[in-house]
Amino acid sequence: MTQNRAETQAESRSARIVLGAAVVTNGLVAGVWYAYTTSVMPALARSDDRTFIEVMQNINDVIQNPVFFAGFFGALVVSAVACRQQRRSPARWWARAGLVLYAAVLLVTSAVNVPLNDQLAAAGNPARIADPAAVRERFEDPWVTWNAVRLVLGTASLVCLWRATSVVRQASAYFVSAAGSSASR
């Protein structure tokens, strides 16, 4: 029985660590959307058309790196693992909501933002674009709007996963308290 309890405690600790990793990775990704919304895109809005296109093309190239992808796709993986580990926990609904919301972030990114990025890249060298204002017009407003959607979804996912950690802590405190009460009788 002591070995069983130790295994259960180790599994519970592991599940809390994975849930914490889901919170952190979701927070990092939501932070990227937040940074775009609050600084990058407003700053670029002040730029001329060719500068806007060039900078966005450069950002879209640079962001495709192992560190970003580890967080971007890792958030989905650790959220899915956390959801699986919490399937019998009172936190399961919060973990599921966090996973579904983050999956929606991936869906919006792959269905809208990435195709817009690809169209911008296909426009070519900004110095050689005949009508940079038209290229920017087709890109900027939709991209900014859908980035705001990603920010809302990502933040909601983060909040749900954070709430799951609170529920897990409350449940753990209850069970420790209950075990102590029955042991002292």
Biotite code that builds the C-alpha atoms (Angstrom):
import biotite.structure as struc

atoms = struc.array([
    struc.Atom([0.000, 0.000, 0.000], chain_id="A", res_id=1, res_name="MET", atom_name="CA", element="C"),
    struc.Atom([2.879, 2.393, 0.754], chain_id="A", res_id=2, res_name="THR", atom_name="CA", element="C"),
    struc.Atom([4.415, 1.667, -2.662], chain_id="A", res_id=3, res_name="GLN", atom_name="CA", element="C"),
    struc.Atom([1.017, 2.265, -4.326], chain_id="A", res_id=4, res_name="ASN", atom_name="CA", element="C"),
    struc.Atom([0.651, 5.589, -2.501], chain_id="A", res_id=5, res_name="ARG", atom_name="CA", element="C"),
    struc.Atom([4.193, 6.605, -3.511], chain_id="A", res_id=6, res_name="ALA", atom_name="CA", element="C"),
    struc.Atom([3.466, 5.750, -7.152], chain_id="A", res_id=7, res_name="GLU", atom_name="CA", element="C"),
    struc.Atom([0.224, 7.738, -7.031], chain_id="A", res_id=8, res_name="THR", atom_name="CA", element="C"),
    struc.Atom([2.011, 10.726, -5.486], chain_id="A", res_id=9, res_name="GLN", atom_name="CA", element="C"),
    struc.Atom([4.726, 10.542, -8.170], chain_id="A", res_id=10, res_name="ALA", atom_name="CA", element="C"),
    struc.Atom([2.083, 10.385, -10.922], chain_id="A", res_id=11, res_name="GLU", atom_name="CA", element="C"),
    struc.Atom([0.236, 13.299, -9.350], chain_id="A", res_id=12, res_name="SER", atom_name="CA", element="C"),
    struc.Atom([3.447, 15.344, -9.171], chain_id="A", res_id=13, res_name="ARG", atom_name="CA", element="C"),
    struc.Atom([4.241, 14.505, -12.787], chain_id="A", res_id=14, res_name="SER", atom_name="CA", element="C"),
    struc.Atom([0.736, 15.534, -13.848], chain_id="A", res_id=15, res_name="ALA", atom_name="CA", element="C"),
    struc.Atom([1.111, 18.861, -12.015], chain_id="A", res_id=16, res_name="ARG", atom_name="CA", element="C"),
    struc.Atom([4.453, 19.478, -13.745], chain_id="A", res_id=17, res_name="ILE", atom_name="CA", element="C"),
    struc.Atom([2.970, 18.735, -17.169], chain_id="A", res_id=18, res_name="VAL", atom_name="CA", element="C"),
    struc.Atom([-0.004, 20.993, -16.445], chain_id="A", res_id=19, res_name="LEU", atom_name="CA", element="C"),
    struc.Atom([2.423, 23.726, -15.376], chain_id="A", res_id=20, res_name="GLY", atom_name="CA", element="C"),
    struc.Atom([4.391, 23.239, -18.605], chain_id="A", res_id=21, res_name="ALA", atom_name="CA", element="C"),
    struc.Atom([1.137, 23.622, -20.560], chain_id="A", res_id=22, res_name="ALA", atom_name="CA", element="C"),
    struc.Atom([0.467, 26.910, -18.760], chain_id="A", res_id=23, res_name="VAL", atom_name="CA", element="C"),
    struc.Atom([3.977, 28.181, -19.493], chain_id="A", res_id=24, res_name="VAL", atom_name="CA", element="C"),
    struc.Atom([4.032, 27.199, -23.181], chain_id="A", res_id=25, res_name="THR", atom_name="CA", element="C"),
    struc.Atom([0.525, 28.561, -23.772], chain_id="A", res_id=26, res_name="ASN", atom_name="CA", element="C"),
    struc.Atom([1.566, 31.760, -22.025], chain_id="A", res_id=27, res_name="GLY", atom_name="CA", element="C"),
    struc.Atom([4.651, 32.133, -24.187], chain_id="A", res_id=28, res_name="LEU", atom_name="CA", element="C"),
    struc.Atom([2.655, 31.713, -27.387], chain_id="A", res_id=29, res_name="VAL", atom_name="CA", element="C"),
    struc.Atom([-0.119, 34.045, -26.231], chain_id="A", res_id=30, res_name="ALA", atom_name="CA", element="C"),
    struc.Atom([2.658, 36.507, -25.430], chain_id="A", res_id=31, res_name="GLY", atom_name="CA", element="C"),
    struc.Atom([3.791, 36.422, -29.044], chain_id="A", res_id=32, res_name="VAL", atom_name="CA", element="C"),
    struc.Atom([0.300, 37.390, -30.225], chain_id="A", res_id=33, res_name="TRP", atom_name="CA", element="C"),
    struc.Atom([0.147, 40.045, -27.505], chain_id="A", res_id=34, res_name="TYR", atom_name="CA", element="C"),
    struc.Atom([3.475, 41.536, -28.629], chain_id="A", res_id=35, res_name="ALA", atom_name="CA", element="C"),
    struc.Atom([2.252, 41.733, -32.222], chain_id="A", res_id=36, res_name="TYR", atom_name="CA", element="C"),
    struc.Atom([-1.018, 43.330, -31.131], chain_id="A", res_id=37, res_name="THR", atom_name="CA", element="C"),
    struc.Atom([0.448, 45.905, -28.772], chain_id="A", res_id=38, res_name="THR", atom_name="CA", element="C"),
    struc.Atom([3.741, 46.854, -30.405], chain_id="A", res_id=39, res_name="SER", atom_name="CA", element="C"),
    struc.Atom([4.850, 45.217, -33.658], chain_id="A", res_id=40, res_name="VAL", atom_name="CA", element="C"),
    struc.Atom([1.802, 45.916, -35.811], chain_id="A", res_id=41, res_name="MET", atom_name="CA", element="C"),
    struc.Atom([1.110, 49.431, -34.427], chain_id="A", res_id=42, res_name="PRO", atom_name="CA", element="C"),
    struc.Atom([4.769, 50.322, -35.074], chain_id="A", res_id=43, res_name="ALA", atom_name="CA", element="C"),
    struc.Atom([4.629, 48.910, -38.591], chain_id="A", res_id=44, res_name="LEU", atom_name="CA", element="C"),
    struc.Atom([1.384, 50.804, -39.247], chain_id="A", res_id=45, res_name="ALA", atom_name="CA", element="C"),
    struc.Atom([3.524, 53.961, -39.107], chain_id="A", res_id=46, res_name="ARG", atom_name="CA", element="C"),
    struc.Atom([5.809, 52.664, -41.875], chain_id="A", res_id=47, res_name="SER", atom_name="CA", element="C"),
    struc.Atom([5.563, 53.226, -45.588], chain_id="A", res_id=48, res_name="ASP", atom_name="CA", element="C"),
    struc.Atom([4.241, 50.338, -47.703], chain_id="A", res_id=49, res_name="ASP", atom_name="CA", element="C"),
    struc.Atom([7.596, 48.953, -48.873], chain_id="A", res_id=50, res_name="ARG", atom_name="CA", element="C"),
    struc.Atom([9.062, 49.060, -45.359], chain_id="A", res_id=51, res_name="THR", atom_name="CA", element="C"),
    struc.Atom([5.959, 47.369, -43.943], chain_id="A", res_id=52, res_name="PHE", atom_name="CA", element="C"),
    struc.Atom([6.168, 44.566, -46.512], chain_id="A", res_id=53, res_name="ILE", atom_name="CA", element="C"),
    struc.Atom([9.917, 44.096, -46.076], chain_id="A", res_id=54, res_name="GLU", atom_name="CA", element="C"),
    struc.Atom([9.758, 43.949, -42.281], chain_id="A", res_id=55, res_name="VAL", atom_name="CA", element="C"),
    struc.Atom([6.791, 41.552, -42.242], chain_id="A", res_id=56, res_name="MET", atom_name="CA", element="C"),
    struc.Atom([8.519, 39.306, -44.791], chain_id="A", res_id=57, res_name="GLN", atom_name="CA", element="C"),
    struc.Atom([11.618, 39.308, -42.570], chain_id="A", res_id=58, res_name="ASN", atom_name="CA", element="C"),
    struc.Atom([9.607, 38.574, -39.425], chain_id="A", res_id=59, res_name="ILE", atom_name="CA", element="C"),
    struc.Atom([7.793, 35.726, -41.183], chain_id="A", res_id=60, res_name="ASN", atom_name="CA", element="C"),
    struc.Atom([11.145, 34.248, -42.229], chain_id="A", res_id=61, res_name="ASP", atom_name="CA", element="C"),
    struc.Atom([12.832, 34.674, -38.851], chain_id="A", res_id=62, res_name="VAL", atom_name="CA", element="C"),
    struc.Atom([9.956, 33.338, -36.747], chain_id="A", res_id=63, res_name="ILE", atom_name="CA", element="C"),
    struc.Atom([10.229, 29.968, -38.486], chain_id="A", res_id=64, res_name="GLN", atom_name="CA", element="C"),
    struc.Atom([12.895, 28.619, -36.151], chain_id="A", res_id=65, res_name="ASN", atom_name="CA", element="C"),
    struc.Atom([13.231, 25.666, -33.777], chain_id="A", res_id=66, res_name="PRO", atom_name="CA", element="C"),
    struc.Atom([12.771, 27.745, -30.627], chain_id="A", res_id=67, res_name="VAL", atom_name="CA", element="C"),
    struc.Atom([9.459, 29.238, -31.784], chain_id="A", res_id=68, res_name="PHE", atom_name="CA", element="C"),
    struc.Atom([8.216, 25.931, -33.196], chain_id="A", res_id=69, res_name="PHE", atom_name="CA", element="C"),
    struc.Atom([9.117, 24.122, -29.953], chain_id="A", res_id=70, res_name="ALA", atom_name="CA", element="C"),
    struc.Atom([6.834, 26.462, -28.018], chain_id="A", res_id=71, res_name="GLY", atom_name="CA", element="C"),
    struc.Atom([4.154, 26.755, -30.704], chain_id="A", res_id=72, res_name="PHE", atom_name="CA", element="C"),
    struc.Atom([3.708, 23.019, -31.276], chain_id="A", res_id=73, res_name="PHE", atom_name="CA", element="C"),
    struc.Atom([4.930, 22.055, -27.806], chain_id="A", res_id=74, res_name="GLY", atom_name="CA", element="C"),
    struc.Atom([2.021, 23.965, -26.266], chain_id="A", res_id=75, res_name="ALA", atom_name="CA", element="C"),
    struc.Atom([-0.382, 21.670, -28.105], chain_id="A", res_id=76, res_name="LEU", atom_name="CA", element="C"),
    struc.Atom([1.518, 18.532, -27.102], chain_id="A", res_id=77, res_name="VAL", atom_name="CA", element="C"),
    struc.Atom([1.860, 19.353, -23.393], chain_id="A", res_id=78, res_name="VAL", atom_name="CA", element="C"),
    struc.Atom([-1.735, 20.602, -23.272], chain_id="A", res_id=79, res_name="SER", atom_name="CA", element="C"),
    struc.Atom([-2.913, 17.302, -24.779], chain_id="A", res_id=80, res_name="ALA", atom_name="CA", element="C"),
    struc.Atom([-0.801, 15.297, -22.319], chain_id="A", res_id=81, res_name="VAL", atom_name="CA", element="C"),
    struc.Atom([-2.074, 17.412, -19.418], chain_id="A", res_id=82, res_name="ALA", atom_name="CA", element="C"),
    struc.Atom([-5.644, 16.916, -20.623], chain_id="A", res_id=83, res_name="CYS", atom_name="CA", element="C"),
    struc.Atom([-5.099, 13.159, -20.734], chain_id="A", res_id=84, res_name="ARG", atom_name="CA", element="C"),
    struc.Atom([-3.534, 13.118, -17.263], chain_id="A", res_id=85, res_name="GLN", atom_name="CA", element="C"),
    struc.Atom([-6.388, 15.174, -15.802], chain_id="A", res_id=86, res_name="GLN", atom_name="CA", element="C"),
    struc.Atom([-9.140, 13.050, -17.373], chain_id="A", res_id=87, res_name="ARG", atom_name="CA", element="C"),
    struc.Atom([-10.324, 11.788, -13.951], chain_id="A", res_id=88, res_name="ARG", atom_name="CA", element="C"),
    struc.Atom([-9.510, 14.961, -12.071], chain_id="A", res_id=89, res_name="SER", atom_name="CA", element="C"),
    struc.Atom([-11.909, 17.752, -11.136], chain_id="A", res_id=90, res_name="PRO", atom_name="CA", element="C"),
    struc.Atom([-9.697, 19.910, -13.394], chain_id="A", res_id=91, res_name="ALA", atom_name="CA", element="C"),
    struc.Atom([-10.527, 17.885, -16.521], chain_id="A", res_id=92, res_name="ARG", atom_name="CA", element="C"),
    struc.Atom([-13.032, 20.391, -17.954], chain_id="A", res_id=93, res_name="TRP", atom_name="CA", element="C"),
    struc.Atom([-10.598, 23.272, -17.586], chain_id="A", res_id=94, res_name="TRP", atom_name="CA", element="C"),
    struc.Atom([-7.803, 21.239, -19.150], chain_id="A", res_id=95, res_name="ALA", atom_name="CA", element="C"),
    struc.Atom([-10.077, 20.205, -22.046], chain_id="A", res_id=96, res_name="ARG", atom_name="CA", element="C"),
    struc.Atom([-11.191, 23.781, -22.617], chain_id="A", res_id=97, res_name="ALA", atom_name="CA", element="C"),
    struc.Atom([-7.559, 24.925, -22.651], chain_id="A", res_id=98, res_name="GLY", atom_name="CA", element="C"),
    struc.Atom([-6.649, 22.260, -25.187], chain_id="A", res_id=99, res_name="LEU", atom_name="CA", element="C"),
    struc.Atom([-9.613, 23.039, -27.464], chain_id="A", res_id=100, res_name="VAL", atom_name="CA", element="C"),
    struc.Atom([-8.902, 26.771, -27.344], chain_id="A", res_id=101, res_name="LEU", atom_name="CA", element="C"),
    struc.Atom([-5.237, 26.226, -28.155], chain_id="A", res_id=102, res_name="TYR", atom_name="CA", element="C"),
    struc.Atom([-6.190, 23.927, -31.034], chain_id="A", res_id=103, res_name="ALA", atom_name="CA", element="C"),
    struc.Atom([-8.316, 26.827, -32.315], chain_id="A", res_id=104, res_name="ALA", atom_name="CA", element="C"),
    struc.Atom([-5.195, 29.030, -32.193], chain_id="A", res_id=105, res_name="VAL", atom_name="CA", element="C"),
    struc.Atom([-3.411, 26.506, -34.409], chain_id="A", res_id=106, res_name="LEU", atom_name="CA", element="C"),
    struc.Atom([-6.394, 26.340, -36.739], chain_id="A", res_id=107, res_name="LEU", atom_name="CA", element="C"),
    struc.Atom([-6.577, 30.130, -37.157], chain_id="A", res_id=108, res_name="VAL", atom_name="CA", element="C"),
    struc.Atom([-2.830, 30.334, -37.652], chain_id="A", res_id=109, res_name="THR", atom_name="CA", element="C"),
    struc.Atom([-2.724, 27.616, -40.299], chain_id="A", res_id=110, res_name="SER", atom_name="CA", element="C"),
    struc.Atom([-5.963, 28.592, -42.067], chain_id="A", res_id=111, res_name="ALA", atom_name="CA", element="C"),
    struc.Atom([-5.561, 32.375, -42.106], chain_id="A", res_id=112, res_name="VAL", atom_name="CA", element="C"),
    struc.Atom([-2.301, 33.903, -40.872], chain_id="A", res_id=113, res_name="ASN", atom_name="CA", element="C"),
    struc.Atom([0.118, 31.515, -42.592], chain_id="A", res_id=114, res_name="VAL", atom_name="CA", element="C"),
    struc.Atom([-1.632, 31.789, -45.998], chain_id="A", res_id=115, res_name="PRO", atom_name="CA", element="C"),
    struc.Atom([-1.526, 35.587, -45.646], chain_id="A", res_id=116, res_name="LEU", atom_name="CA", element="C"),
    struc.Atom([2.188, 35.344, -44.810], chain_id="A", res_id=117, res_name="ASN", atom_name="CA", element="C"),
    struc.Atom([2.717, 33.130, -47.861], chain_id="A", res_id=118, res_name="ASP", atom_name="CA", element="C"),
    struc.Atom([0.895, 35.635, -50.106], chain_id="A", res_id=119, res_name="GLN", atom_name="CA", element="C"),
    struc.Atom([3.080, 38.413, -48.752], chain_id="A", res_id=120, res_name="LEU", atom_name="CA", element="C"),
    struc.Atom([6.218, 36.376, -49.438], chain_id="A", res_id=121, res_name="ALA", atom_name="CA", element="C"),
    struc.Atom([5.003, 35.595, -52.963], chain_id="A", res_id=122, res_name="ALA", atom_name="CA", element="C"),
    struc.Atom([4.751, 39.334, -53.672], chain_id="A", res_id=123, res_name="ALA", atom_name="CA", element="C"),
    struc.Atom([8.539, 39.273, -53.902], chain_id="A", res_id=124, res_name="GLY", atom_name="CA", element="C"),
    struc.Atom([11.160, 41.878, -53.252], chain_id="A", res_id=125, res_name="ASN", atom_name="CA", element="C"),
    struc.Atom([9.411, 45.007, -51.911], chain_id="A", res_id=126, res_name="PRO", atom_name="CA", element="C"),
    struc.Atom([11.657, 47.235, -54.027], chain_id="A", res_id=127, res_name="ALA", atom_name="CA", element="C"),
    struc.Atom([10.297, 45.560, -57.170], chain_id="A", res_id=128, res_name="ARG", atom_name="CA", element="C"),
    struc.Atom([6.579, 45.405, -56.295], chain_id="A", res_id=129, res_name="ILE", atom_name="CA", element="C"),
    struc.Atom([4.634, 47.593, -58.747], chain_id="A", res_id=130, res_name="ALA", atom_name="CA", element="C"),
    struc.Atom([1.836, 48.441, -56.277], chain_id="A", res_id=131, res_name="ASP", atom_name="CA", element="C"),
    struc.Atom([3.036, 47.929, -52.696], chain_id="A", res_id=132, res_name="PRO", atom_name="CA", element="C"),
    struc.Atom([-0.040, 49.714, -51.310], chain_id="A", res_id=133, res_name="ALA", atom_name="CA", element="C"),
    struc.Atom([-2.309, 47.047, -52.843], chain_id="A", res_id=134, res_name="ALA", atom_name="CA", element="C"),
    struc.Atom([-0.140, 44.231, -51.454], chain_id="A", res_id=135, res_name="VAL", atom_name="CA", element="C"),
    struc.Atom([-0.227, 45.802, -48.016], chain_id="A", res_id=136, res_name="ARG", atom_name="CA", element="C"),
    struc.Atom([-3.984, 46.433, -48.255], chain_id="A", res_id=137, res_name="GLU", atom_name="CA", element="C"),
    struc.Atom([-4.688, 42.739, -48.905], chain_id="A", res_id=138, res_name="ARG", atom_name="CA", element="C"),
    struc.Atom([-2.462, 41.697, -46.005], chain_id="A", res_id=139, res_name="PHE", atom_name="CA", element="C"),
    struc.Atom([-2.491, 44.135, -43.102], chain_id="A", res_id=140, res_name="GLU", atom_name="CA", element="C"),
    struc.Atom([-6.103, 44.437, -41.923], chain_id="A", res_id=141, res_name="ASP", atom_name="CA", element="C"),
    struc.Atom([-6.987, 40.723, -42.208], chain_id="A", res_id=142, res_name="PRO", atom_name="CA", element="C"),
    struc.Atom([-3.701, 39.679, -40.574], chain_id="A", res_id=143, res_name="TRP", atom_name="CA", element="C"),
    struc.Atom([-4.126, 42.133, -37.679], chain_id="A", res_id=144, res_name="VAL", atom_name="CA", element="C"),
    struc.Atom([-7.746, 41.073, -37.159], chain_id="A", res_id=145, res_name="THR", atom_name="CA", element="C"),
    struc.Atom([-6.971, 37.368, -37.111], chain_id="A", res_id=146, res_name="TRP", atom_name="CA", element="C"),
    struc.Atom([-3.950, 37.924, -34.890], chain_id="A", res_id=147, res_name="ASN", atom_name="CA", element="C"),
    struc.Atom([-6.329, 39.549, -32.397], chain_id="A", res_id=148, res_name="ALA", atom_name="CA", element="C"),
    struc.Atom([-8.490, 36.420, -32.622], chain_id="A", res_id=149, res_name="VAL", atom_name="CA", element="C"),
    struc.Atom([-5.397, 34.313, -31.860], chain_id="A", res_id=150, res_name="ARG", atom_name="CA", element="C"),
    struc.Atom([-4.637, 36.567, -28.905], chain_id="A", res_id=151, res_name="LEU", atom_name="CA", element="C"),
    struc.Atom([-8.120, 36.127, -27.457], chain_id="A", res_id=152, res_name="VAL", atom_name="CA", element="C"),
    struc.Atom([-8.129, 32.351, -28.026], chain_id="A", res_id=153, res_name="LEU", atom_name="CA", element="C"),
    struc.Atom([-4.575, 31.944, -26.701], chain_id="A", res_id=154, res_name="GLY", atom_name="CA", element="C"),
    struc.Atom([-5.281, 34.020, -23.618], chain_id="A", res_id=155, res_name="THR", atom_name="CA", element="C"),
    struc.Atom([-8.493, 32.099, -22.954], chain_id="A", res_id=156, res_name="ALA", atom_name="CA", element="C"),
    struc.Atom([-6.555, 28.837, -23.295], chain_id="A", res_id=157, res_name="SER", atom_name="CA", element="C"),
    struc.Atom([-3.954, 30.107, -20.850], chain_id="A", res_id=158, res_name="LEU", atom_name="CA", element="C"),
    struc.Atom([-6.634, 31.144, -18.333], chain_id="A", res_id=159, res_name="VAL", atom_name="CA", element="C"),
    struc.Atom([-8.366, 27.749, -18.575], chain_id="A", res_id=160, res_name="CYS", atom_name="CA", element="C"),
    struc.Atom([-5.118, 25.854, -18.023], chain_id="A", res_id=161, res_name="LEU", atom_name="CA", element="C"),
    struc.Atom([-4.167, 28.145, -15.166], chain_id="A", res_id=162, res_name="TRP", atom_name="CA", element="C"),
    struc.Atom([-7.592, 27.497, -13.628], chain_id="A", res_id=163, res_name="ARG", atom_name="CA", element="C"),
    struc.Atom([-6.965, 23.764, -13.999], chain_id="A", res_id=164, res_name="ALA", atom_name="CA", element="C"),
    struc.Atom([-3.813, 24.163, -11.885], chain_id="A", res_id=165, res_name="THR", atom_name="CA", element="C"),
    struc.Atom([-5.861, 25.925, -9.203], chain_id="A", res_id=166, res_name="SER", atom_name="CA", element="C"),
    struc.Atom([-8.447, 23.143, -9.183], chain_id="A", res_id=167, res_name="VAL", atom_name="CA", element="C"),
    struc.Atom([-5.693, 20.514, -8.947], chain_id="A", res_id=168, res_name="VAL", atom_name="CA", element="C"),
    struc.Atom([-4.076, 22.374, -6.025], chain_id="A", res_id=169, res_name="ARG", atom_name="CA", element="C"),
    struc.Atom([-7.427, 22.675, -4.234], chain_id="A", res_id=170, res_name="GLN", atom_name="CA", element="C"),
    struc.Atom([-8.183, 18.979, -4.778], chain_id="A", res_id=171, res_name="ALA", atom_name="CA", element="C"),
    struc.Atom([-4.704, 17.996, -3.576], chain_id="A", res_id=172, res_name="SER", atom_name="CA", element="C"),
    struc.Atom([-5.059, 20.120, -0.454], chain_id="A", res_id=173, res_name="ALA", atom_name="CA", element="C"),
    struc.Atom([-8.453, 18.558, 0.241], chain_id="A", res_id=174, res_name="TYR", atom_name="CA", element="C"),
    struc.Atom([-7.155, 14.999, -0.107], chain_id="A", res_id=175, res_name="PHE", atom_name="CA", element="C"),
    struc.Atom([-4.093, 15.687, 2.029], chain_id="A", res_id=176, res_name="VAL", atom_name="CA", element="C"),
    struc.Atom([-6.304, 17.274, 4.677], chain_id="A", res_id=177, res_name="SER", atom_name="CA", element="C"),
    struc.Atom([-8.798, 14.383, 4.534], chain_id="A", res_id=178, res_name="ALA", atom_name="CA", element="C"),
    struc.Atom([-6.017, 11.809, 4.779], chain_id="A", res_id=179, res_name="ALA", atom_name="CA", element="C"),
    struc.Atom([-4.563, 13.590, 7.773], chain_id="A", res_id=180, res_name="GLY", atom_name="CA", element="C"),
    struc.Atom([-7.951, 13.749, 9.451], chain_id="A", res_id=181, res_name="SER", atom_name="CA", element="C"),
    struc.Atom([-8.669, 10.031, 9.071], chain_id="A", res_id=182, res_name="SER", atom_name="CA", element="C"),
    struc.Atom([-5.131, 9.088, 10.044], chain_id="A", res_id=183, res_name="ALA", atom_name="CA", element="C"),
    struc.Atom([-5.401, 11.024, 13.301], chain_id="A", res_id=184, res_name="SER", atom_name="CA", element="C"),
    struc.Atom([-8.590, 9.233, 14.334], chain_id="A", res_id=185, res_name="ARG", atom_name="CA", element="C"),
])
